Amino acid sequence: MKKASIFTNVSLGLLVIGSISACKQGASTTAATSPATTTAAAPSSDKESIVYINSDTLSKNYAYVKDMDKRLTTKSDAAKADLQAKGEAFQREVVDYQKNAQTMPADQRQTTEQRLEREKQELETYQQNASAEVQDDQQKEMVKLYDKISEFVKQYAKQKGYKLVLTYSKNNTSMLYGDASLDVTADVVKQLNDAYTKENSK
């Protein structure tokens, strides 16, 4: 079973007029043509109507994403440890049976083999259910993240007068170039983190 932190190794996708696809990628920290720390230049008097967010930088520096990743990793690790313990216990039963099979009466061997087969099937079902539960938790967390960022960006765009907000990611080549003056990542990350800190202080 993969650790939950692996699951977040994706990128926040395209965001158009306040809609954003949220995923986590921890590798890249640079925008198409500007450093991750670039602060958006003040819009000109006629105001830029299109800006972009470096989703790699956002996912790396947004505290909510880091906490989400920790929660999912903890759940995934616990499920993995539980499954491993059950698997090892079953394996010990199999080894014990193999050691004693030659001295067992035929009916006892048959009964034991049937029991072990049932336990094997139960273990496989348990593994599938545990994996599905972890994936369900991941999906729910991603929906929460999507809603959180989407709602913020809608309000942010309205406040700034932006008509279109795009995202850039190494894994999403739909945007190949963006002037540094259109990069609002630093401001967005700061405001998201400020809001998240305020939420946690309540």
N, CA, C and O of each residue as an XYZ file, in Angstrom:
808
protein
N       0.845     -1.187      0.000
C       0.000      0.000      0.000
C       0.889      1.250      0.000
O       1.779      1.335      0.846
N       0.707      2.179     -0.860
C       1.548      3.354     -0.968
C       1.264      4.314      0.159
O       0.128      4.422      0.620
N       2.297      5.016      0.609
C       2.106      6.018      1.645
C       1.311      7.174      1.086
O       1.353      7.468     -0.109
N       0.572      7.836      1.994
C      -0.286      8.929      1.537
C       0.517     10.073      0.966
O       0.032     10.806      0.104
N       1.804     10.245      1.459
C       2.598     11.349      0.937
C       2.872     11.183     -0.543
O       3.076     12.167     -1.254
N       2.879      9.935     -1.015
C       3.085      9.701     -2.437
C       1.893     10.211     -3.222
O       2.021     10.752     -4.320
N       0.736     10.020     -2.626
C      -0.489     10.476     -3.287
C      -0.428     11.969     -3.593
O      -0.930     12.396     -4.633
N       0.161     12.759     -2.733
C       0.161     14.197     -2.924
C       1.214     14.656     -3.906
O       1.362     15.855     -4.139
N       1.946     13.723     -4.485
C       2.977     14.090     -5.449
C       2.344     14.317     -6.814
O       2.635     13.608     -7.778
N       1.473     15.321     -6.877
C       0.792     15.714     -8.098
C       0.887     17.231     -8.156
O       1.645     17.814     -7.380
N       0.140     17.907     -9.057
C       0.202     19.363     -9.083
C      -1.174     19.964     -9.064
O      -2.134     19.345     -9.523
N      -1.285     21.177     -8.533
C      -2.556     21.885     -8.572
C      -2.810     22.281    -10.017
O      -1.983     22.953    -10.633
N      -3.944     21.871    -10.557
C      -4.208     22.016    -11.983
C      -4.717     23.373    -12.411
O      -4.563     24.366    -11.699
N      -5.334     23.403    -13.597
C      -5.769     24.645    -14.221
C      -6.839     25.343    -13.412
O      -7.788     24.714    -12.944
N      -6.682     26.657    -13.248
C      -7.648     27.454    -12.499
C      -8.164     28.552    -13.403
O      -7.427     29.479    -13.738
N      -9.426     28.458    -13.803
C      -9.997     29.435    -14.715
C     -11.205     30.072    -14.063
O     -12.153     29.384    -13.684
N     -11.168     31.383    -13.932
C     -12.232     32.166    -13.314
C     -12.653     31.533    -11.998
O     -13.824     31.223    -11.777
N     -11.679     31.353    -11.144
C     -11.974     30.903     -9.790
C     -12.150     29.420     -9.614
O     -12.607     28.998     -8.551
N     -11.812     28.589    -10.604
C     -11.893     27.139    -10.424
C     -10.493     26.574    -10.448
O      -9.716     26.891    -11.349
N     -10.146     25.727     -9.460
C      -8.786     25.195     -9.399
C      -8.796     23.714     -9.109
O      -9.540     23.255     -8.241
N      -7.974     22.950     -9.827
C      -7.812     21.534     -9.533
C      -6.643     21.420     -8.578
O      -5.555     21.914     -8.873
N      -6.848     20.771     -7.428
C      -5.827     20.760     -6.403
C      -5.158     19.408     -6.284
O      -5.838     18.391     -6.152
N      -3.835     19.379     -6.326
C      -3.044     18.200     -6.047
C      -1.741     18.687     -5.441
O      -1.511     19.895     -5.379
N      -0.867     17.766     -4.984
C       0.359     18.174     -4.322
C       1.561     17.678     -5.087
O       1.660     16.495     -5.411
N       2.504     18.617     -5.384
C       3.778     18.198     -5.945
C       4.845     18.950     -5.187
O       4.809     20.178     -5.109
N       5.780     18.236     -4.638
C       6.756     18.899     -3.801
C       8.067     19.200     -4.486
O       8.965     19.744     -3.842
N       8.229     18.876     -5.762
C       9.546     18.988     -6.362
C       9.865     20.382     -6.866
O      10.876     20.960     -6.466
N       9.025     20.941     -7.738
C       9.358     22.179     -8.423
C       8.956     23.394     -7.637
O       7.901     23.398     -7.002
N       9.785     24.446     -7.663
C       9.460     25.668     -6.940
C       9.549     26.887     -7.831
O       9.559     28.016     -7.341
N       9.614     26.671     -9.154
C       9.760     27.809    -10.048
C       8.586     27.921    -10.977
O       7.997     26.916    -11.374
N       8.239     29.160    -11.330
C       7.168     29.399    -12.290
C       7.744     29.283    -13.687
O       8.932     29.009    -13.855
N       6.902     29.493    -14.690
C       7.358     29.302    -16.061
C       8.584     30.129    -16.361
O       9.528     29.638    -16.981
N       8.587     31.387    -15.927
C       9.737     32.225    -16.240
C      10.191     33.045    -15.049
O      11.067     33.897    -15.198
N       9.619     32.816    -13.855
C       9.984     33.638    -12.711
C      10.251     32.788    -11.492
O       9.668     31.712    -11.360
N      11.140     33.247    -10.566
C      11.438     32.475     -9.364
C      10.200     32.330     -8.503
O       9.255     33.113     -8.607
N      10.221     31.286     -7.626
C       9.066     31.023     -6.774
C       8.789     32.176     -5.838
O       7.647     32.383     -5.428
N       9.832     32.942     -5.489
C       9.667     34.016     -4.526
C       9.287     35.338     -5.182
O       9.158     36.357     -4.503
N       9.109     35.324     -6.487
C       8.768     36.563     -7.177
C       7.449     37.121     -6.670
O       6.451     36.404     -6.604
N       7.444     38.386     -6.316
C       6.222     39.039     -5.891
C       5.615     39.715     -7.097
O       6.320     40.350     -7.881
N       4.319     39.583     -7.250
C       3.668     40.141     -8.426
C       3.851     41.647     -8.477
O       3.679     42.344     -7.477
N       4.200     42.135     -9.652
C       4.327     43.570     -9.828
C       2.952     44.204     -9.792
O       1.959     43.572    -10.153
N       2.894     45.444     -9.358
C       1.607     46.124     -9.276
C       1.028     46.265    -10.668
O       1.735     46.679    -11.587
N      -0.257     45.929    -10.850
C      -0.874     46.047    -12.171
C      -0.822     47.483    -12.672
O      -0.809     48.423    -11.878
N      -0.793     47.649    -13.964
C      -0.768     48.981    -14.543
C      -2.102     49.662    -14.318
O      -3.038     49.049    -13.805
N      -2.193     50.910    -14.692
C      -3.387     51.692    -14.427
C      -4.628     51.079    -15.058
O      -5.727     51.204    -14.518
N      -4.458     50.417    -16.200
C      -5.612     49.798    -16.837
C      -5.845     48.380    -16.333
O      -6.736     47.681    -16.816
N      -5.040     47.956    -15.357
C      -5.186     46.685    -14.647
C      -5.137     45.459    -15.547
O      -5.889     45.329    -16.512
N      -4.212     44.559    -15.187
C      -4.141     43.291    -15.890
C      -5.384     42.478    -15.547
O      -5.795     42.431    -14.387
N      -5.973     41.849    -16.532
C      -7.168     41.068    -16.263
C      -6.867     39.576    -16.161
O      -7.728     38.790    -15.767
N      -5.629     39.185    -16.520
C      -5.216     37.789    -16.451
C      -3.946     37.673    -15.617
O      -2.978     38.398    -15.845
N      -3.953     36.762    -14.654
C      -2.769     36.494    -13.839
C      -2.619     34.980    -13.723
O      -3.481     34.220    -14.165
N      -1.494     34.551    -13.112
C      -1.321     33.124    -12.925
C      -0.695     32.827    -11.570
O      -0.071     33.679    -10.938
N      -0.891     31.575    -11.152
C      -0.346     31.077     -9.890
C       0.545     29.879    -10.199
O       0.161     28.988    -10.957
N       1.731     29.865     -9.609
C       2.606     28.701     -9.729
C       2.092     27.649     -8.746
O       2.308     27.761     -7.540
N       1.418     26.636     -9.266
C       0.783     25.649     -8.395
C       1.798     24.781     -7.649
O       1.504     24.297     -6.556
N       2.981     24.578     -8.221
C       4.020     23.822     -7.526
C       4.452     24.562     -6.264
O       4.586     23.970     -5.193
N       4.666     25.866     -6.413
C       5.067     26.686     -5.269
C       3.941     26.779     -4.250
O       4.181     26.723     -3.044
N       2.723     26.919     -4.733
C       1.576     27.008     -3.831
C       1.452     25.743     -2.990
O       1.305     25.817     -1.770
N       1.512     24.599     -3.630
C       1.341     23.346     -2.894
C       2.501     23.086     -1.942
O       2.333     22.423     -0.919
N       3.683     23.611     -2.278
C       4.846     23.404     -1.419
C       4.822     24.316     -0.195
O       5.321     23.940      0.866
N       4.250     25.504     -0.332
C       4.341     26.500      0.735
C       3.038     26.776      1.479
O       3.036     27.506      2.470
N       1.935     26.201      1.015
C       0.656     26.403      1.692
C       0.614     25.468      2.905
O       0.672     24.247      2.754
N       0.514     26.041      4.098
C       0.551     25.259      5.332
C      -0.563     24.226      5.401
O      -0.370     23.145      5.958
N      -1.723     24.544      4.844
C      -2.845     23.597      4.869
C      -2.484     22.310      4.125
O      -2.828     21.216      4.570
N      -1.795     22.442      3.002
C      -1.398     21.268      2.215
C      -0.412     20.415      3.015
O      -0.491     19.187      2.995
N       0.512     21.066      3.714
C       1.478     20.322      4.527
C       0.768     19.540      5.624
O       1.080     18.373      5.859
N      -0.185     20.178      6.295
C      -0.935     19.497      7.365
C      -1.801     18.373      6.798
O      -1.934     17.313      7.410
N      -2.385     18.613      5.632
C      -3.189     17.594      4.983
C      -2.332     16.372      4.659
O      -2.750     15.234      4.874
N      -1.148     16.617      4.148
C      -0.237     15.528      3.805
C       0.140     14.715      5.046
O       0.228     13.488      4.990
N       0.361     15.413      6.168
C       0.701     14.719      7.417
C      -0.460     13.836      7.874
O      -0.252     12.696      8.289
N      -1.681     14.366      7.796
C      -2.852     13.589      8.208
C      -2.991     12.322      7.370
O      -3.211     11.234      7.901
N      -2.860     12.477      6.067
C      -3.017     11.336      5.177
C      -1.887     10.326      5.346
O      -2.114      9.118      5.282
N      -0.686     10.815      5.558
C       0.457      9.926      5.762
C       0.279      9.117      7.037
O       0.559      7.919      7.064
N      -0.186      9.775      8.096
C      -0.414      9.088      9.368
C      -1.447      7.975      9.209
O      -1.249      6.861      9.693
N      -2.555      8.288      8.525
C      -3.602      7.282      8.313
C      -3.090      6.129      7.459
O      -3.357      4.963      7.752
N      -2.361      6.457      6.413
C      -1.849      5.427      5.513
C      -0.836      4.534      6.215
O      -0.850      3.315      6.045
N       0.042      5.142      7.001
C       1.050      4.361      7.728
C       0.401      3.428      8.743
O       0.834      2.290      8.922
N      -0.652      3.927      9.410
C      -1.344      3.095     10.390
C      -2.010      1.901      9.709
O      -1.952      0.781     10.216
N      -2.644      2.143      8.556
C      -3.289      1.056      7.816
C      -2.253      0.056      7.322
O      -2.481     -1.153      7.352
N      -1.124      0.565      6.873
C      -0.059     -0.307      6.372
C       0.504     -1.177      7.493
O       0.740     -2.369      7.298
N       0.722     -0.574      8.679
C       1.263     -1.321      9.813
C       0.276     -2.393     10.271
O       0.678     -3.510     10.597
N      -1.009     -2.057     10.296
C      -2.037     -3.011     10.703
C      -2.089     -4.188      9.735
O      -2.159     -5.345     10.150
N      -2.053     -3.879      8.443
C      -2.096     -4.930      7.427
C      -0.855     -5.809      7.511
O      -0.943     -7.029      7.366
N       0.284     -5.200      7.742
C       1.523     -5.968      7.832
C       1.483     -6.923      9.034
O       1.930     -8.066      8.942
N       0.945     -6.443     10.153
C       0.846     -7.288     11.343
C      -0.071     -8.483     11.087
O       0.246     -9.610     11.467
N      -1.198     -8.231     10.447
C      -2.124     -9.317     10.137
C      -1.497    -10.304      9.156
O      -1.668    -11.516      9.285
N      -0.773     -9.774      8.179
C      -0.118    -10.631      7.199
C       0.952    -11.508      7.835
O       1.076    -12.684      7.495
N       1.717    -10.944      8.750
C       2.769    -11.715      9.425
C       2.170    -12.792     10.320
O       2.699    -13.900     10.414
N       1.055    -12.454     10.982
C       0.387    -13.443     11.834
C      -0.117    -14.611     10.992
O      -0.004    -15.771     11.389
N      -0.669    -14.292      9.836
C      -1.149    -15.353      8.948
C       0.014    -16.208      8.450
O      -0.095    -17.432      8.381
N       1.111    -15.569      8.107
C       2.264    -16.301      7.608
C       2.817    -17.252      8.668
O       3.280    -18.347      8.349
N       2.763    -16.822      9.932
C       3.230    -17.696     11.006
C       2.340    -18.942     11.116
O       2.827    -20.042     11.376
N       1.036    -18.754     10.915
C       0.111    -19.892     10.929
C       0.431    -20.870      9.809
O       0.407    -22.086     10.005
N       0.732    -20.323      8.627
C       1.058    -21.172      7.477
C       2.332    -21.966      7.751
O       2.386    -23.170      7.499
N       3.355    -21.289      8.267
C       4.626    -21.959      8.565
C       4.420    -23.046      9.616
O       4.969    -24.142      9.511
N       3.618    -22.722     10.632
C       3.358    -23.701     11.690
C       2.648    -24.927     11.127
O       2.950    -26.061     11.498
N       1.702    -24.681     10.226
C       0.985    -25.807      9.605
C       1.936    -26.661      8.777
O       1.885    -27.889      8.831
N       2.803    -26.005      8.011
C       3.733    -26.741      7.157
C       4.677    -27.624      7.994
O       5.071    -28.706      7.557
N       5.025    -27.163      9.167
C       5.908    -27.940     10.037
C       5.216    -29.194     10.584
O       5.841    -30.239     10.764
N       3.927    -29.063     10.841
C       3.205    -30.139     11.511
C       2.314    -30.965     10.589
O       1.696    -31.935     11.027
N       2.245    -30.585      9.318
C       1.315    -31.241      8.395
C       1.544    -32.739      8.296
O       0.590    -33.513      8.223
N       2.811    -33.153      8.292
C       3.122    -34.577      8.100
C       2.619    -35.443      9.248
O       2.335    -36.625      9.057
N       2.509    -34.869     10.422
C       2.083    -35.649     11.589
C       0.596    -35.524     11.875
O       0.088    -36.167     12.794
N      -0.107    -34.710     11.103
C      -1.535    -34.508     11.321
C      -2.357    -35.606     10.651
O      -1.984    -36.115      9.594
N      -3.471    -35.962     11.272
C      -4.413    -36.861     10.584
C      -4.954    -36.168      9.343
O      -4.968    -34.939      9.280
N      -5.393    -36.924      8.374
C      -5.860    -36.375      7.100
C      -7.008    -35.394      7.285
O      -7.042    -34.346      6.640
N      -7.967    -35.735      8.178
C      -9.110    -34.836      8.363
C      -8.692    -33.518      9.000
O      -9.261    -32.470      8.698
N      -7.692    -33.572      9.888
C      -7.205    -32.339     10.536
C      -6.456    -31.467      9.536
O      -6.570    -30.242      9.564
N      -5.687    -32.107      8.647
C      -4.991    -31.346      7.606
C      -6.004    -30.642      6.710
O      -5.837    -29.471      6.368
N      -7.039    -31.355      6.340
C      -8.055    -30.777      5.462
C      -8.750    -29.594      6.141
O      -8.958    -28.547      5.529
N      -9.099    -29.777      7.398
C      -9.768    -28.699      8.158
C      -8.857    -27.484      8.278
O      -9.300    -26.348      8.106
N      -7.584    -27.727      8.574
C      -6.624    -26.621      8.731
C      -6.408    -25.891      7.413
O      -6.342    -24.662      7.379
N      -6.299    -26.643      6.340
C      -6.090    -26.025      5.032
C      -7.302    -25.185      4.622
O      -7.148    -24.112      4.038
N      -8.478    -25.665      4.923
C      -9.686    -24.903      4.613
C      -9.734    -23.610      5.434
O     -10.114    -22.551      4.933
N      -9.340    -23.721      6.702
C      -9.317    -22.527      7.557
C      -8.301    -21.509      7.053
O      -8.581    -20.312      6.999
N      -7.136    -21.991      6.691
C      -6.100    -21.088      6.192
C      -6.531    -20.423      4.882
O      -6.236    -19.252      4.646
N      -7.223    -21.174      4.043
C      -7.700    -20.607      2.782
C      -8.716    -19.497      3.050
O      -8.697    -18.459      2.389
N      -9.615    -19.726      4.036
C     -10.589    -18.691      4.401
C      -9.882    -17.448      4.941
O     -10.220    -16.319      4.586
N      -8.900    -17.681      5.800
C      -8.164    -16.560      6.383
C      -7.414    -15.774      5.305
O      -7.316    -14.548      5.366
N      -6.895    -16.495      4.330
C      -6.199    -15.825      3.226
C      -7.162    -14.932      2.447
O      -6.827    -13.794      2.118
N      -8.341    -15.438      2.154
C      -9.332    -14.653      1.434
C      -9.798    -13.450      2.258
O      -9.997    -12.356      1.729
N      -9.965    -13.676      3.558
C     -10.367    -12.582      4.449
C      -9.291    -11.507      4.503
O      -9.595    -10.315      4.534
N      -8.037    -11.932      4.515
C      -6.925    -10.984      4.548
C      -6.872    -10.167      3.256
O      -6.621     -8.962      3.285
N      -7.111    -10.831      2.126
C      -7.116    -10.121      0.846
C      -8.254     -9.104      0.791
O      -8.081     -7.987      0.302
N      -9.416     -9.505      1.297
C     -10.561     -8.590      1.333
C     -10.268     -7.405      2.254
O     -10.598     -6.261      1.941
N      -9.650     -7.698      3.384
C      -9.294     -6.640      4.337
C      -8.329     -5.651      3.692
O      -8.460     -4.439      3.867
N      -7.357     -6.180      2.943
C      -6.385     -5.319      2.271
C      -7.067     -4.415      1.249
O      -6.759     -3.227      1.159
N      -7.991     -4.980      0.482
C      -8.712     -4.191     -0.517
C      -9.546     -3.097      0.148
O      -9.573     -1.957     -0.317
N     -10.222     -3.453      1.236
C     -11.047     -2.472      1.948
C     -10.198     -1.369      2.569
O     -10.573     -0.196      2.543
N      -9.048     -1.755      3.128
C      -8.159     -0.767      3.741
C      -7.619      0.197      2.686
O      -7.533      1.403      2.916
N      -7.256     -0.353      1.528
C      -6.752      0.478      0.440
C      -7.836      1.434     -0.057
O      -7.569      2.607     -0.317
N      -9.063      0.921     -0.184
C     -10.174      1.757     -0.643
C     -10.467      2.866      0.364
O     -10.804      3.987     -0.019
N     -10.339      2.549      1.651
C     -10.596      3.546      2.685
C      -9.556      4.664      2.644
O      -9.893      5.839      2.786
N      -8.300      4.294      2.449
C      -7.235      5.294      2.347
C      -7.467      6.189      1.132
O      -7.326      7.409      1.220
N      -7.822      5.586      0.005
C      -8.086      6.360     -1.207
C      -9.292      7.277     -1.031
O      -9.313      8.393     -1.550
N     -10.295      6.800     -0.295
C     -11.479      7.616     -0.031
C     -11.106      8.819      0.833
O     -11.575      9.931      0.594
N     -10.261      8.590      1.835
C      -9.795      9.692      2.685
C      -9.027     10.718      1.858
O      -9.190     11.925      2.035
N      -8.190     10.220      0.958
C      -7.412     11.109      0.098
C      -8.331     11.963     -0.772
O      -8.136     13.171     -0.907
N      -9.337     11.314     -1.357
C     -10.252     12.028     -2.245
C     -11.030     13.098     -1.480
O     -11.220     14.208     -1.976
N     -11.475     12.762     -0.281
C     -12.212     13.731      0.527
C     -11.344     14.927      0.876
O     -11.797     16.071      0.844
N     -10.083     14.646      1.211
C      -9.165     15.744      1.539
C      -8.916     16.624      0.317
O      -8.819     17.846      0.434
N      -8.814     15.995     -0.861
C      -8.585     16.763     -2.073
C      -9.780     17.656     -2.402
O      -9.611     18.778     -2.881
N     -10.985     17.154     -2.143
C     -12.182     17.956     -2.378
C     -12.182     19.167     -1.443
O     -12.507     20.279     -1.859
N     -11.818     18.946     -0.192
C     -11.741     20.056      0.763
C     -10.730     21.103      0.297
O     -10.981     22.306      0.363
N      -9.577     20.615     -0.177
C      -8.537     21.524     -0.655
C      -9.002     22.299     -1.871
O      -8.802     23.510     -1.969
N      -9.629     21.581     -2.801
C     -10.171     22.225     -4.003
C     -11.143     23.339     -3.623
O     -11.033     24.463     -4.114
N     -12.095     23.018     -2.745
C     -13.104     24.001     -2.348
C     -12.468     25.192     -1.655
O     -12.865     26.336     -1.874
N     -11.479     24.915     -0.820
C     -10.824     25.971     -0.048
C     -10.112     26.963     -0.972
O     -10.277     28.176     -0.843
N      -9.325     26.432     -1.899
C      -8.569     27.297     -2.801
C      -9.492     27.955     -3.823
O      -9.329     29.131     -4.149
N     -10.452     27.198     -4.320
C     -11.377     27.743     -5.308
C     -12.139     28.939     -4.750
O     -12.260     29.969     -5.413
N     -12.651     28.798     -3.532
C     -13.405     29.893     -2.919
C     -12.504     31.103     -2.676
O     -12.908     32.244     -2.896
N     -11.272     30.838     -2.218
C     -10.346     31.943     -1.981
C     -10.045     32.690     -3.276
O     -10.075     33.920     -3.310
N      -9.752     31.935     -4.351
C      -9.364     32.565     -5.611
C     -10.520     33.370     -6.202
O     -10.293     34.420     -6.803
N     -11.742     32.898     -6.044
C     -12.894     33.661     -6.525
C     -12.946     35.030     -5.863
O     -13.131     36.051     -6.524
N     -12.776     35.031     -4.533
C     -12.812     36.294     -3.802
C     -11.584     37.158     -4.136
O     -11.679     38.379     -4.256
N     -10.443     36.497     -4.279
C      -9.198     37.212     -4.584
C      -9.293     37.893     -5.948
O      -8.926     39.059     -6.096
N      -9.789     37.155     -6.941
C      -9.924     37.716     -8.288
C     -10.916     38.872     -8.300
O     -10.695     39.880     -8.971
N     -11.989     38.727     -7.568
C     -13.006     39.781     -7.509
C     -12.424     41.037     -6.857
O     -12.661     42.155     -7.315
N     -11.666     40.836     -5.792
C     -11.059     41.959     -5.076
C     -10.030     42.694     -5.940
O      -9.948     43.922     -5.918
N      -9.251     41.926     -6.695
C      -8.189     42.519     -7.507
C      -8.666     42.961     -8.888
O      -7.957     43.683     -9.589
N      -9.852     42.536     -9.278
C     -10.365     42.896    -10.582
C      -9.847     42.025    -11.701
O      -9.833     42.447    -12.858
N      -9.411     40.794    -11.375
C      -8.913     39.877    -12.394
C     -10.073     39.138    -13.047
O     -11.043     38.775    -12.380
N      -9.969     38.921    -14.330
C     -11.006     38.204    -15.070
C     -10.652     36.733    -15.280
O     -11.534     35.898    -15.479
N      -9.366     36.423    -15.233
C      -8.919     35.059    -15.492
C      -7.695     34.761    -14.637
O      -6.732     35.527    -14.622
N      -7.744     33.631    -13.920
C      -6.609     33.204    -13.107
C      -6.189     31.821    -13.587
O      -6.967     30.869    -13.529
N      -4.949     31.721    -14.062
C      -4.409     30.461    -14.573
C      -3.415     29.888    -13.570
O      -2.982     30.580    -12.649
N      -3.058     28.623    -13.756
C      -1.988     28.038    -12.956
C      -0.902     27.503    -13.864
O      -1.153     27.086    -14.994
N       0.316     27.527    -13.338
C       1.453     26.949    -14.044
C       2.003     25.810    -13.205
O       2.107     25.926    -11.984
N       2.357     24.711    -13.855
C       2.977     23.578    -13.182
C       3.883     22.853    -14.156
O       3.607     22.816    -15.355
N       4.948     22.285    -13.656
C       5.848     21.491    -14.499
C       5.101     20.320    -15.142
O       5.435     19.891    -16.247
N       4.080     19.807    -14.435
C       3.327     18.668    -14.947
C       2.143     19.070    -15.807
O       1.430     18.216    -16.333
N       1.933     20.380    -15.950
C       0.815     20.860    -16.767
C       1.370     21.873    -17.754
O       1.605     23.029    -17.403
N       1.576     21.439    -18.977
C       2.243     22.283    -19.965
C       1.269     23.135    -20.772
O       1.632     23.638    -21.835
N       0.054     23.304    -20.293
C      -0.913     24.111    -21.034
C      -0.502     25.581    -21.052
O      -0.909     26.331    -21.940
N       0.310     25.996    -20.069
C       0.819     27.361    -20.050
C       2.331     27.302    -20.158
O       3.003     26.868    -19.223
N       2.873     27.733    -21.283
C       4.305     27.629    -21.529
C       5.071     28.881    -21.125
O       6.278     28.822    -20.890
N       4.384     30.006    -21.042
C       5.087     31.248    -20.702
C       4.129     32.189    -19.978
O       2.942     32.268    -20.295
N       4.677     32.892    -19.004
C       3.928     33.923    -18.312
C       4.876     34.993    -17.831
O       5.868     34.691    -17.168
N       4.591     36.234    -18.151
C       5.440     37.330    -17.699
C       5.423     37.396    -16.175
O       4.393     37.172    -15.540
N       6.587     37.710    -15.600
C       6.710     37.732    -14.137
C       5.735     38.707    -13.483
O       5.334     38.510    -12.336
N       5.357     39.749    -14.203
C       4.438     40.731    -13.625
C       3.040     40.161    -13.412
O       2.234     40.741    -12.685
N       2.753     39.021    -14.050
C       1.441     38.398    -13.912
C       1.420     37.303    -12.847
O       0.373     36.711    -12.584
N       2.577     37.034    -12.234
C       2.686     35.975    -11.232
C       2.241     36.505     -9.866
O       2.911     37.347     -9.270
N       1.110     36.005     -9.383
C       0.571     36.454     -8.091
C       0.750     35.383     -7.014
O       0.107     35.438     -5.966
N       1.620     34.415     -7.274
C       1.781     33.289     -6.354
C       2.137     33.720     -4.939
O       1.509     33.277     -3.978
N       3.141     34.582     -4.807
C       3.604     34.979     -3.478
C       2.482     35.608     -2.661
O       2.323     35.308     -1.478
N       1.710     36.474     -3.293
C       0.619     37.140     -2.590
C      -0.474     36.146     -2.209
O      -1.015     36.206     -1.105
N      -0.795     35.238     -3.117
C      -1.825     34.238     -2.852
C      -1.409     33.317     -1.703
O      -2.204     33.052     -0.802
N      -0.172     32.832     -1.731
C       0.314     31.950     -0.674
C       0.289     32.660      0.672
O      -0.121     32.080      1.678
N       0.729     33.918      0.689
C       0.746     34.674      1.942
C      -0.661     34.822      2.510
O      -0.881     34.607      3.701
N      -1.605     35.190      1.658
C      -2.965     35.390      2.146
C      -3.622     34.073      2.567
O      -4.366     34.039      3.547
N      -3.353     32.998      1.835
C      -3.884     31.693      2.221
C      -3.331     31.253      3.577
O      -4.074     30.765      4.428
N      -2.024     31.427      3.770
C      -1.410     31.037      5.040
C      -1.893     31.919      6.191
O      -2.107     31.433      7.301
N      -2.061     33.199      5.928
C      -2.577     34.097      6.967
C      -3.982     33.670      7.390
O      -4.304     33.646      8.579
N      -4.812     33.333      6.405
C      -6.181     32.896      6.697
C      -6.190     31.560      7.441
O      -7.005     31.354      8.340
N      -5.296     30.666      7.071
C      -5.234     29.359      7.715
C      -4.745     29.495      9.151
O      -5.253     28.822     10.048
N      -3.764     30.360      9.371
C      -3.277     30.608     10.726
C      -4.379     31.186     11.590
O      -4.518     30.820     12.757
N      -5.156     32.082     11.023
C      -6.271     32.690     11.757
C      -7.314     31.637     12.109
O      -7.856     31.649     13.215
N      -7.603     30.723     11.177
C      -8.561     29.648     11.441
C      -8.104     28.769     12.599
O      -8.896     28.409     13.470
N      -6.833     28.431     12.599
C      -6.293     27.530     13.625
C      -6.171     28.181     14.998
O      -6.059     27.491     16.010
N      -6.193     29.513     15.029
C      -6.049     30.211     16.308
C      -7.382     30.355     17.042
O      -7.421     30.780     18.197
N      -8.474     29.996     16.359
C      -9.799     30.130     16.975
C     -10.039     29.020     17.996
O     -11.102     28.970     18.616
